Amino acid sequence: MVQPDGSRIGNPTGSAGDTGASGSDAGIEAFIAAMPKAELHVHHVGSASPRVVAELAARHAGNSKVPTDPAALAEYFTFTDFAHFIEVYLSVVDLVRDAEDVRALTYGVAEDMARQNIRYAELTITPYSSVKRGIPEVAFMEAIEDARLRAEKELGVVLRWCFDIPGEAGLESAEVTARLATELGPEGLVSFGLGGPEIGVPRPQFKPYFDRARAAGLRSVPHAGETTGPETVWDAIRELGAERIGHGTQAVKDPALLDHLGEHRIPLEVCPTSNIATRAVERIEDHPIKRMVDAGLLVTVNSDDPPMFGTDLNTEYAVAARLLELDEAGVAALARNAVEASFLDPAGKKRLVAEIDAHLAGWRR
């Protein structure tokens, strides 16, 4: 089969005691847990731990339906479809009501990342949702930047921001997001995105806002092809200038699109457990990640909204390793893909790839 970096290997083999895909799951999981990683598709509020969500719910008790008991959140975060996921997601967004909430949530996300050996992450933030709820714009920017700088200093986690348009909120949200990104964008801001539902939210209408963001030097990273067909991915590329595609699960239905993604080395931000949780894919065995890799695409593995989906980045790598039948070298290749597809500076990319290579070499000794 084709490795995630484009090279070809046979199916992994080995004794029952080694850490390849045919060895123990515990072995590959230990390798993944200790591996330095980058993450490119992970949402700010959607990454809040059950502890933080429960604390916010308790703080704002009386006017929120979000459970204040962390143990009850697993049931609350069980989704019937993508529309239900959006409904639940927005109920958690509504718990973030002042700058201190933003600061605590952001640093808490970084703490969870540090525990997973995530060295670099591009966190998708939806500032429109917060400023609409009354958080002053400047205070919001200061809160995420305070948390970013503290996380890098104290935890060794480098955070960068993607400001995204919540598609369900329409063009008003696009205008606000573009203005905040281009006029008040903080130092850590690197990209501009589009999230929320795809059905009934055509991508071309957001072209003027992406044009403004790209003119200001931001990179284009819209969600596309998660719950709609390949045409949404084409729209993201042709109309929004997409440099990476969020999800892109339906791209495998269009051979011409696969050729285009491969030829232009446009990365896909793949989130396997998320796609199952939101019913975008029915069964994990049906997930198209293997077809993406076999088509020679630049595939990255991500967690999307990890606590909401009962997962984390380490788990997503383990899922990908099983679906792709990867050994340690294959998992390390996936990790390098994320670094290559990131907007980290060249020196930072070189350092992180060296860390991944050193981890692989040390593990095999």
SVG drawing of the C-alpha trace seen along z (x, -y; Angstrom):
<svg xmlns="http://www.w3.org/2000/svg" viewBox="-32 -47 51 60">
<polyline fill="none" stroke="black" stroke-width="0.4" points="0.0,0.0 1.0,-3.7 2.5,-5.2 1.1,-8.6 4.3,-10.3 3.7,-8.8 6.2,-5.9 5.0,-2.4 5.4,0.5 4.0,3.9 1.7,4.8 3.6,4.5 4.9,7.8 6.6,8.7 6.5,10.8 3.8,10.5 6.1,8.6 7.0,5.7 5.2,2.4 4.0,2.7 0.4,2.8 0.5,6.6 1.9,6.5 0.1,5.3 -2.2,2.3 -0.7,1.2 2.7,1.0 1.7,-1.3 -0.4,-3.4 2.6,-3.8 4.7,-4.9 1.9,-7.4 1.5,-8.8 5.2,-9.6 5.6,-10.9 5.9,-14.7 2.9,-15.9 1.3,-18.8 -2.5,-19.3 -4.1,-21.4 -7.9,-20.8 -9.0,-21.3 -11.7,-23.7 -11.2,-26.1 -14.5,-25.7 -14.9,-22.1 -11.6,-21.2 -12.7,-22.3 -12.3,-19.4 -15.3,-18.0 -13.9,-19.6 -13.8,-23.1 -17.2,-22.7 -18.8,-21.6 -17.2,-24.5 -18.5,-27.0 -21.9,-25.4 -21.9,-25.6 -20.7,-29.2 -23.6,-30.1 -26.2,-27.7 -29.8,-28.6 -29.7,-29.7 -27.9,-26.8 -28.9,-23.2 -25.3,-22.0 -24.8,-19.5 -22.7,-20.7 -21.6,-17.1 -18.6,-16.1 -19.8,-12.5 -23.1,-13.5 -21.4,-15.2 -20.7,-11.9 -24.4,-11.4 -25.0,-15.1 -22.3,-14.8 -24.1,-11.9 -25.2,-13.2 -28.0,-12.1 -26.7,-13.9 -24.6,-16.9 -27.4,-19.4 -27.7,-18.0 -24.0,-18.4 -24.2,-22.0 -27.0,-22.6 -25.0,-21.0 -21.8,-22.8 -23.5,-26.2 -24.9,-25.5 -21.3,-25.1 -20.2,-28.2 -22.9,-30.1 -21.0,-29.2 -18.1,-31.4 -19.3,-34.8 -16.4,-36.9 -12.6,-37.3 -11.7,-35.2 -13.8,-32.3 -11.9,-32.6 -8.5,-32.8 -9.2,-29.8 -10.7,-27.7 -7.7,-28.4 -5.0,-27.6 -6.9,-24.4 -6.9,-23.3 -3.1,-23.8 -2.7,-21.8 -4.5,-18.9 -2.4,-19.2 0.8,-19.2 -0.3,-15.9 -0.5,-14.4 3.0,-15.6 1.4,-18.0 4.1,-20.6 2.3,-22.8 -1.4,-23.3 -3.4,-25.6 -6.6,-26.2 -9.7,-27.1 -11.4,-30.0 -14.8,-31.6 -14.5,-35.1 -18.0,-36.1 -19.7,-33.8 -18.0,-35.4 -18.2,-39.1 -21.9,-38.6 -22.4,-37.4 -21.0,-40.6 -17.3,-39.9 -15.4,-43.1 -13.4,-42.5 -10.1,-43.7 -10.6,-41.8 -11.2,-38.6 -8.0,-39.1 -6.0,-39.8 -7.4,-36.7 -6.4,-34.3 -3.0,-35.9 -2.3,-35.8 -3.1,-32.1 -1.0,-31.5 2.1,-33.1 1.7,-31.5 1.2,-28.0 4.4,-28.4 6.4,-29.6 5.1,-27.1 4.0,-24.1 6.1,-24.2 3.0,-24.2 3.1,-26.6 -0.4,-27.8 -1.5,-29.6 -5.0,-30.7 -7.4,-30.2 -10.3,-32.6 -13.3,-30.9 -16.7,-32.0 -19.6,-30.1 -21.5,-29.3 -24.8,-28.9 -24.7,-32.5 -24.6,-33.8 -22.9,-36.7 -23.1,-39.0 -20.8,-36.6 -18.5,-36.6 -18.2,-40.4 -17.5,-40.5 -14.9,-37.7 -13.1,-39.2 -13.0,-42.6 -11.7,-41.1 -9.1,-39.1 -7.8,-41.9 -8.1,-44.9 -7.7,-43.4 -6.1,-40.0 -3.6,-39.0 0.0,-38.1 -0.8,-34.4 -3.3,-34.5 -2.2,-32.6 -5.3,-31.5 -8.9,-32.1 -11.6,-29.3 -15.2,-28.4 -17.0,-26.0 -20.5,-24.9 -23.0,-23.1 -22.4,-22.7 -25.9,-21.8 -27.7,-25.0 -24.5,-27.0 -22.9,-27.3 -19.2,-28.2 -19.0,-30.7 -21.0,-33.4 -18.0,-33.7 -15.5,-34.5 -15.3,-38.3 -14.4,-37.6 -11.7,-35.1 -10.3,-37.5 -9.9,-40.1 -8.3,-37.7 -5.9,-36.4 -5.0,-39.9 -4.0,-40.5 -1.7,-37.5 -3.9,-34.9 -4.0,-31.3 -7.3,-29.8 -8.5,-26.7 -12.2,-26.1 -14.2,-23.0 -15.6,-21.3 -16.8,-17.9 -17.7,-16.6 -21.5,-16.3 -21.9,-17.3 -20.4,-16.1 -17.1,-16.7 -18.5,-19.9 -18.1,-21.7 -14.4,-20.9 -14.1,-22.2 -15.9,-25.4 -13.5,-25.8 -10.5,-25.5 -11.8,-27.6 -13.8,-30.3 -12.0,-30.5 -8.5,-29.7 -8.3,-26.8 -4.7,-25.8 -5.9,-23.0 -9.3,-21.3 -11.1,-20.7 -12.3,-17.0 -12.8,-16.5 -14.2,-13.0 -16.3,-13.1 -13.4,-13.9 -12.9,-10.2 -16.1,-10.2 -14.5,-12.3 -11.3,-10.9 -10.6,-14.3 -10.7,-16.0 -8.4,-13.4 -6.0,-14.0 -6.1,-17.8 -5.6,-17.5 -2.6,-15.2 -1.1,-17.2 -1.3,-20.5 -0.4,-18.9 -3.4,-20.3 -3.6,-18.7 -6.7,-17.1 -7.4,-17.6 -8.9,-14.2 -10.8,-13.6 -12.0,-9.9 -13.9,-9.8 -15.6,-13.1 -17.0,-11.9 -18.5,-8.9 -19.9,-10.9 -21.6,-13.4 -22.8,-10.6 -20.9,-12.0 -19.5,-8.4 -21.6,-5.5 -18.9,-3.1 -15.3,-3.5 -14.5,-0.6 -16.1,-2.7 -13.9,-5.8 -12.3,-6.9 -8.8,-7.7 -7.3,-4.6 -8.6,-5.6 -7.1,-9.1 -3.7,-7.7 -3.7,-5.2 -4.6,-8.1 -1.3,-9.7 -2.9,-12.6 -1.3,-14.6 -3.3,-13.3 -3.1,-14.7 -4.8,-13.3 -6.7,-15.5 -9.2,-15.4 -11.7,-18.2 -13.7,-18.6 -12.1,-15.9 -14.0,-15.8 -17.3,-16.1 -16.4,-13.1 -14.8,-11.1 -11.4,-11.2 -8.0,-13.0 -5.2,-13.2 -3.4,-10.1 -6.6,-8.1 -7.0,-9.4 -3.5,-8.4 -4.3,-4.9 -7.5,-4.7 -5.6,-5.8 -2.8,-3.3 -5.4,-0.5 -7.3,-1.6 -4.0,-2.1 -2.2,0.9 0.7,-1.2 3.8,-0.4 5.8,-3.0 7.4,-4.4 4.0,-4.8 2.7,-6.7 5.8,-8.9 5.1,-9.7 1.6,-10.8 3.1,-13.0 5.5,-14.5 2.6,-15.2 1.0,-17.4 4.2,-19.4 4.6,-19.8 1.0,-20.9 1.2,-23.4 1.8,-27.1 4.7,-26.8 7.8,-28.7 10.5,-26.7 12.9,-26.6 10.1,-25.4 9.1,-22.7 12.7,-21.5 12.9,-21.2 9.7,-19.3 10.5,-16.9 13.8,-16.3 12.0,-15.5 9.7,-13.0 12.7,-11.4 14.6,-11.1 11.6,-9.6 11.3,-6.9 15.0,-6.2 15.1,-5.9 12.0,-3.7 13.5,-1.2 16.9,-0.8"/>
</svg>
